[in-house]
Amino acid sequence: MGEIFTVTAVTDPSRGTRGISSFVVTKPTTDREVAARIGFGHSDDLAFVDGVRAGKKEDKMGWRASDTRELFLEDAYVPEGHRLGEEGQGFVNFMRTLDAGRIGIAALSLGLSEGAFEVALRYSNEREQFGQKLREFQPVQFRLSDMATDIEAGRHLTYHAAWLKERGEPFTKEAVMAKLFCSELAMRATLQAIQLMGGAGYTSDYPVERMARDAKICEIGEGTNEIQRILIGRQIVKEAFGD
Ligand SMILES: Cc1cc2nc3c(=O)[nH]c(=O)nc-3n(C[C@H](O)[C@H](O)[C@H](O)COP(=O)(O)OP(=O)(O)OC[C@H]3O[C@@H](n4cnc5c(N)ncnc54)[C@H](O)[C@@H]3O)c2cc1C
């Protein structure tokens, strides 16, 4: 369960997005003994903020190894010393964080896609039907071919966005494109893997059904894919017409 959070708050309502600031807030360590033993939790010099509380653990479709909860701030007084960066820069900071985070979601989606592909490929060499291995059927090879091509395209988008970021060049649009393409790729690839494996793919004997459930959040987190399409569209129009 999380203990240190970055949140934004409106600090000057008259300044729109320039009136938002970022803050670090903390909640008490649940089990200080365990925290000390495994080295997590926040140090005592980062004061606990009264009124910060986590809600119930969400029962999610996927990503079940990760604990997700609502965060409540009730009459929480956050001292100025907890401000992260300049006053009024919270929105800009969060947008920057999202840019980089989208490359992370693209990479995560790519990993899921590659994992599903590998499981399906291995299975196609194990399972025999009508006296042949699955991999010998042409429709199975077509499916593997589509998956591999899709994954290669996603890999190029993701690596290109990461390369731009590493060189210190603008990468916002490329990161959004990589996140959009790869998160949808992860849905396609995991569902393709299930289909290729037939009934076995639908069971928890193999990890591909879990991968499909995990993939779905990538279309939602770091901004839904509807928002990604809006961002790409705006950028295209701005580049072409300057507005
Ligand atoms: C497992 C999990 C972990 C998360 N972790 C974090 C985290 O660590 N930090 C964090 O800040 N958030 C986190 N989130 C929240 C996540 O970022 C949001 O769920 C996500 O950005 C979508 O926002 P929403 O749920 O409010 O959906 P909504 O904004 O309510 O959207 C609902 C639907 O309406 C559409 N929609 C909304 N606005 C528009 C628009 N302007 N134009 C077109 N369509 C629109 C959306 O695309 C979507 O289809 C997490 C969520 C989950 C499920």
The ligand as a MOL file (V3000), in Angstrom:
LIG
                    3D

  0  0  0     0  0            999 V3000
M  V30 BEGIN CTAB
M  V30 COUNTS 53 58 0 0 0
M  V30 BEGIN ATOM
M  V30 1 C -5.5220 0.0890 -11.8460 0
M  V30 2 C -5.5040 1.5780 -11.9310 0
M  V30 3 C -4.3740 2.2760 -11.4960 0
M  V30 4 C -4.3470 3.6710 -11.5610 0
M  V30 5 N -3.2390 4.3170 -11.0950 0
M  V30 6 C -3.2230 5.6670 -11.1000 0
M  V30 7 C -2.1270 6.3890 -10.5600 0
M  V30 8 O -1.1670 5.7950 -10.0920 0
M  V30 9 N -2.1590 7.7290 -10.5670 0
M  V30 10 C -3.2080 8.4180 -11.0860 0
M  V30 11 O -3.1970 9.6410 -11.0990 0
M  V30 12 N -4.2720 7.7650 -11.6100 0
M  V30 13 C -4.3080 6.4240 -11.6150 0
M  V30 14 N -5.3930 5.7610 -12.1340 0
M  V30 15 C -6.4950 6.5480 -12.6830 0
M  V30 16 C -6.4540 6.5640 -14.2090 0
M  V30 17 O -5.4160 7.4130 -14.6690 0
M  V30 18 C -7.8350 7.0100 -14.7200 0
M  V30 19 O -8.7460 5.9560 -14.4310 0
M  V30 20 C -7.8350 7.2940 -16.2020 0
M  V30 21 O -7.0260 8.4130 -16.5280 0
M  V30 22 C -9.2730 7.5840 -16.7330 0
M  V30 23 O -9.9110 8.5210 -15.9490 0
M  V30 24 P -11.3330 8.1580 -15.3280 0
M  V30 25 O -11.2720 6.8120 -14.7100 0
M  V30 26 O -11.7100 9.3060 -14.4670 0
M  V30 27 O -12.3060 8.0320 -16.5890 0
M  V30 28 P -13.2810 9.1480 -17.1400 0
M  V30 29 O -12.5200 10.4260 -17.3480 0
M  V30 30 O -14.5180 9.1660 -16.3190 0
M  V30 31 O -13.6200 8.5510 -18.5670 0
M  V30 32 C -14.7050 7.6710 -18.8410 0
M  V30 33 C -14.8570 7.5730 -20.3550 0
M  V30 34 O -15.1460 8.8680 -20.9060 0
M  V30 35 C -14.1780 9.2110 -21.8770 0
M  V30 36 N -13.8460 10.6450 -21.7970 0
M  V30 37 C -13.6230 11.3750 -20.6690 0
M  V30 38 N -13.3190 12.6450 -20.9980 0
M  V30 39 C -13.3500 12.7260 -22.3520 0
M  V30 40 C -13.1110 13.7780 -23.2910 0
M  V30 41 N -12.7540 15.0040 -22.9060 0
M  V30 42 N -13.2550 13.4970 -24.5970 0
M  V30 43 C -13.5620 12.2420 -25.0130 0
M  V30 44 N -13.7950 11.2070 -24.1670 0
M  V30 45 C -13.6790 11.4330 -22.8550 0
M  V30 46 C -12.9320 8.3700 -21.5270 0
M  V30 47 O -12.1010 8.1760 -22.6480 0
M  V30 48 C -13.5630 7.0810 -21.0430 0
M  V30 49 O -13.8970 6.2460 -22.1190 0
M  V30 50 C -5.4540 4.3800 -12.0890 0
M  V30 51 C -6.5840 3.6780 -12.5390 0
M  V30 52 C -6.6120 2.2990 -12.4530 0
M  V30 53 C -7.8490 1.5770 -12.9340 0
M  V30 END ATOM
M  V30 BEGIN BOND
M  V30 1 1 1 2
M  V30 2 1 2 3
M  V30 3 2 2 52
M  V30 4 2 3 4
M  V30 5 1 4 5
M  V30 6 1 4 50
M  V30 7 2 5 6
M  V30 8 1 6 7
M  V30 9 1 6 13
M  V30 10 2 7 8
M  V30 11 1 7 9
M  V30 12 1 9 10
M  V30 13 2 10 11
M  V30 14 1 10 12
M  V30 15 2 12 13
M  V30 16 1 13 14
M  V30 17 1 14 15
M  V30 18 1 14 50
M  V30 19 1 15 16
M  V30 20 1 16 17
M  V30 21 1 16 18
M  V30 22 1 18 19
M  V30 23 1 18 20
M  V30 24 1 20 21
M  V30 25 1 20 22
M  V30 26 1 22 23
M  V30 27 1 23 24
M  V30 28 2 24 25
M  V30 29 1 24 26
M  V30 30 1 24 27
M  V30 31 1 27 28
M  V30 32 2 28 29
M  V30 33 1 28 30
M  V30 34 1 28 31
M  V30 35 1 31 32
M  V30 36 1 32 33
M  V30 37 1 33 34
M  V30 38 1 33 48
M  V30 39 1 34 35
M  V30 40 1 35 36
M  V30 41 1 35 46
M  V30 42 1 36 37
M  V30 43 1 36 45
M  V30 44 2 37 38
M  V30 45 1 38 39
M  V30 46 1 39 40
M  V30 47 2 39 45
M  V30 48 1 40 41
M  V30 49 2 40 42
M  V30 50 1 42 43
M  V30 51 2 43 44
M  V30 52 1 44 45
M  V30 53 1 46 47
M  V30 54 1 46 48
M  V30 55 1 48 49
M  V30 56 2 50 51
M  V30 57 1 51 52
M  V30 58 1 52 53
M  V30 END BOND
M  V30 END CTAB
M  END
